[in-house]
Amino acid sequence: MITSIRGVLREILDEEVRLEVGALEYQILVPEFVHRQLQSRVGEEVKLFTIHYFEGNPMQGKVVPRLVGFSSANELEFFELFCTADGVGTRKAIKALARPPQEVARAIQQEDGKWLSTLPGIGKASADKIVAALKNKVVRFAMGVPGSGGTTGPLAAKVGKGYEEALQALLALGHSPPDARARLDRAHTALGDKAEIEDILREIYKS
């Protein structure tokens, strides 16, 4: 299975890009948020993290292997999680993810079905199913904390369960995601990786 691919970006079409790798040119499907990231990079060498899926009806003998590409491993991981929600699937997720994963994850975390229903192909019923399935699984993405693909701040590589629980508590208390993340970063600097939620919240509100 191809897990990543590096080559010269030759063309950007509506839902796909064409990547030249040696003597071969690959067709790679991309969500809209990745499409926007790549618009200014035609002619440059780029690396995409990829997954395979099969499109078509096996019963009719019409199955086509497809590659789906992302700019980071974290984006790919979120996409795979998003696909697990009831009624979503790969093709629907490609169409729906017009906004960056962190924005989508924040909406799920905050149970904002109205915002989610503005995504292409996601109605109210689908938004409710996505929230129900994923609201307890997207904390790291909502915080901008990646998995194996890199780091974005003090919490990135070593965030523990206490910080995840503290994030949910701060959001429930009405803090915006950026403010919650900033407060958690400061608490992490003072307390380290393994602090419990009670100690984290005490540190945040001690002043």
Buried (B, 14 or more C-beta within 10 A) or exposed (E): EBEEBEBBBEEBEEEBBBBBEEEEEBEBBBBBBBBBBBEEBBEEEBEBBBBEBEEEEEEEEEEEEBBBBBBBBBBBBBBBBBBEBEEBEBBBBBBBBBBBBBBBBBBBBBBBBEBBBEBEEBEEEBBBBBBBBBBEBBBBBBBBBBBEBEEBBBBBBEBBEBBBBBBBBBBEEEBEBEEBBEBBBEBBEEBEEEBBBEBBBEBBEEE
